[in-house]
């Protein structure tokens, strides 16, 4: 599988046709190539800068030094190139799907880590320290938006920021944790319909006024025949399967290794892992069609 993912990535870099800048020994494409080789094998950057860690047929290429990699990865041109790869792999070429799901995945690190940009918050099974990946995933498998935040950042706050970038006329499905008045207001302003079950179905509405979108959601899920609402919530489970598949292959986002700390490094690492997951999905789709 690693071989197939690597070949797909090389093909995409060749399609983008990155031109080497004057007085630069290595192009942005070569820097990205070395970085993805490290991420694909869950190794630090200095490991990918050693010729003996590459296959024999790849050793004819000169490799940048670790200091060169660190410096070049900070440049905007390299970040833009990786963003272009992300756009090709993760975004859907067709019209965005009618149903999107929003959820978060904890990225746990050691409690003894001195990373001051991480947070201590709720994770699977209790409290943990680290970061959290927040995504808006379409029913077709595309990733419409994603962000990295400390573990203690509220998922509902991150959902408001993410949904501001999603086009209108979409159903947004989520679990009961996202049943939030402010989130319904944001979705209503954007022309979105949030579908999130209440923590206590069948309970009263209280004395405070409710938004039209929340009342519609309650009617959709708690009427005598909630077939359409249940079908929407069934689509929400796909994002949990996506998070599971994100960790279930060689090169997947199993955890944050010890050398990936602070926000910028975590974001770049997760971005590369999402791209590799998108390449894997595209490869499986082409294989099934063939």
N, C-alpha and C positions, 0 to 999 in steps of 0.2 A: 504493500500500500504506500509506503514512503516513496518508493521509486515512482509510482504513478503521480503522486502529488507533486514531486519535484519536477517531473517532466512538464506537467501542466503549468507550473509557475514559470519555468523557463520559456515556454511558449508565449505566455502573457507578456513577459519582459521583452521578448523579441517583437511582439506586435506593437508595443508602445514605442519602440525605436528611440531609445534614449541616446542622445548625442553626448559624447565626452567633451567636457569643457576644456578650453585651452589651459595649459600648465597644470592639468590634473592627471596624475598617473592612472587613477581609477575613476570610472564613470559612476554616476548615481546608481545605475542598474547593477554594477558589480558590487557596490556596497550593500544594496538590498539583497542581492543573491547570497552574499556571505552571511548576512544577518538571518535570513530565512533558513539557511543551512543549520545554524545554531539553534534556532527555535524549533525546527522540525525534529531535531534529535535531543531536545531538552538539555542543551549544553550552553555554557557561557560563551561570550563572543570570542574570547582569546582561544577557546578550543577550536572554533571554526577558522581561525587564522593560521592554523598549523597544517601544512601540506599532508602530513601522514594521516590526518583525520578525514581525508577526502578519498573517493575511489580513484583507482589508477587512471581511468580515462578522464578525470577532472583535474588531475594534478598538473596539466600543462598550463593552467591559468595561474598567473601571479596573484598573490593574496595580499591584501592590505594588512598593516600591523594593527594590533588592538587599539593603540592610541589614535590611529587614523580612523578606525571604525567609530570610536567614541566621538570623535570630533565631527565626522561627516554625518552621523545619525542625528546630530542636533540641527543640521541645516534644514531650512525650509524646503529646498528643492527635493531632498530625500523624503521628507514627510509628505510632500505633495505627490511624489511618485507612489508611495505606499497607499495614499488615499485614492489614487487613480486605480490601483489594483483592487482595493476594497470596493470601489464603485462598480467595477466590472464583475466581481465575483459575488458580492453580497446583495446588490440591488437587482430587482427584477427588470428585465428588458421590456416586458409588457406593462399593461396598466396595473397599478397597485391593487392588491386584493381588497375585497369588500370587508373582510374580517381580519383584524389584527389583534394580537395578544400582547399584554405588557406584564413583565415579571422581572425578578431579580435573582441572581445567583451569587452566593457568598464565595469569596476567595480568601480562605483562611491562611494566616501566617502564624508563626510562633508567638505566644503571649510574651515571651522575653525579648522580642524584636524591639530595636530602638528606632524604628521607622515612625517619626513623629507625624507623618502625613496620613497614616492609617488611623482606623477608629476601632472602638470596642463596642460591639453591638450584637443584635440578634442574628444568629445563624442556625443552620439545621442542628437540632439537638441541644440548643442552649446558646449561651453567650460565647463570643469568640472575637478575636482581633484580626483585622485585615481590611480588605476592600470588598466591594460588591459590584458585580456587573449588572447593569440595568439595560434591558432591551425591549424594543417594540418589533415583534416578529409577525410577518404576514402569513396567512394560511397557505400560501404557495411556497413557503420556506425561505423567503427573502427577509433580510434584516433591514427594516426601514430606518431605524435609529438606535443608537446605543451610547452608553456613557459609563465611566468608572467613577465611583465615589467611595469615600470611607465607609466602613461597615456601619457606623452609627448614624449615617444620613438616612432620613426617613424615605422609604420607597415611594410614598405618595408624593413627596416633594419632587423626587426625581422623575416620576411619571408626568407631573405637570410640565416639567421642562422638555421632556422627550415629545410629548403629544403636541407641543407648540410647533413642531417641525413636520407633523403628519398632515397630509392633505385631507380635505373635508369629505363628507359622505362616506364614513367608515364606521363599522361597529368595532368598538374597543372592548374586548373581553378580559376580565381579570378575576382574581379571587376576592373573598370577602374583605381582605385587608385594605383593598382599594376603594371600598365603599365610603367615599369621603365627599363632603359637601363642596369643598373648594375644587376638587378634581372634576366633579360633575359640572361645575360652573365653567372651568377651562374647556372641557369638551363641548359644552353647549355653545360657547363663543366661537370655537373652531369648526362648528358644524359636525361634530362627532357625537356618537351615541355610546356612552359607557354602559356596559352590562356587567355588573358585579353583584353577586348575591349578598343579602344582608346577613349579619352574624346571627340574628334572631329572626328567621322568616316568620311572617304572620304577626309580628309585633306591631304596636300602634306607631303612628307617625309623629306623636308628640304635638306640641302647640306651636312650634316654630314653622314658618313657611318652607316648603320644599320646592326645589326647582322642577321644571317640567320634565327634564330628562331623567331625573331620579324617580319621579312618579311613573314615568313610562317604563323604566327598568323594573320597578316593583310590579307593575301590571303585567309586564312581559314574563316575569319569572314566577309569580305567585298566583296566576289565574288558574282556573280549574283544568285547563288544557295547555300547559306551558311547553308544548312540543318545540316551537321555534326557539324559545329561550334556552331550553336544555340542549338543543343542537348547537347553539352558539357557545355555551359553556363547555360542551364536549370538544369543540375546536381549541379551547384554551389549554387543554391537556397536551396539545402538541408542543407548546413551548417548554413544558417540563421534559418531554421526550427529547427536545432539541438540546437542552442542558445536559441530559444524560448522554446523548450521542456525542456531545462536545468533549467528553472525557473518555470515551470508550474505544479509542483507536490510538495507534502509535503516532505521537506528535500532537495529541489532543491536550486540552486545557485541564489536566488532572489536578494541578496545584500550582501555586506560585513558588518557584525554586528559591533558594536562599539568596541568589545573586540578583533577584528581581525585587527591588524595594524602591520606595518613593513613587509618587504619582506618575511621573513621566515614564519611568521604566515599566511600571505595571501597565499603563495604557498601551505602550508600544508592543509589549509582549502579548497582551490580550488581543490587540488588533491583528497581529500576525496569526495567532491561534484561530481567530474567527475566519480569517482568509483561508487558512488550511482546511478548516471545517467546510467552508463553502466549496473549495476545490474537490473535497471528498464527495460532497453531495452531488456536484456536477458530474463527477466521474461515475458514480453509481447510477445516475439518471441516464447517461449515455450508454452504459453497459446494459441496463435493463431494456432500453429502446432497441439497442442492437440485437 
